[in-house]
């Protein structure tokens, strides 16, 4: 099997400055990110179930289309690294760079992010894949890696050095000064079969609105929801970038999915 289609863990830690070797642990990488089989993120809530968990208020929801979501009959397949839903938490650290520069890092906390499939995947509608209320926001991969707010096991499971679909880059040094946090040379490169292997530098040093770097967003565990198949959908037009709604508007446009 060609290495670029193999996924797994870092084969050798003898030279972490070099990309890791993927060893197959779950078959072909085209299977995508594994969806959780247990826990909060494995519940596939209906519309009524979702409404019981959240309120129809004026909280802002940023809606976008996840271009890497595909579908195998009834199941979604996530072929990209963002959103990443490993380690029991949803994170957005390597995609929607420009959107993540709309606000400063502190302002992202409490905002909602909704990721939908494309219409082709959703049978002519956009099917909801994930919804999270931002619980933690970080200025850089260094800040996330060093934060005690995120369990180390979660960081390991999101680590790009180990996993083709990882969305977190580990710093080489224990301490990085401000500007050093956005220099890709100060991070261990991803595994050689990583889905961003050619563009990962941009995940660290990108600059967007007002010269800001993208905030790294991690969902509040209590208010993070994931669907591994079409359950909820919308016919609301979601532009190429993103669409901003209040939570009340967002919920009003959701419907229980029905097969065509």
Secondary structure, 3 states (H helix, E strand, C coil): CCHHHECCCECCCCCCCCCCCECCCCCEHHHCCCCCCCCHHHCCCCHHHHHHHCCCCCCEEEEEECCCEEEECCEEEECCCCCECCCCCCEECCCCCCHHHCCCHHHHCCCEEEEECCCCCCCCCEEEEEEEEEEEEECCHHHHHHCCCCCHHHHHHCECCCCCCCCECCECCCCCCCHHHHCHHHECCCCCCCCCCCCHHHHHHCCCHHHCCCCEEEEEEEEEEECCECCEEECCCCCCCCEEEEHHHHHHCCEECCCC
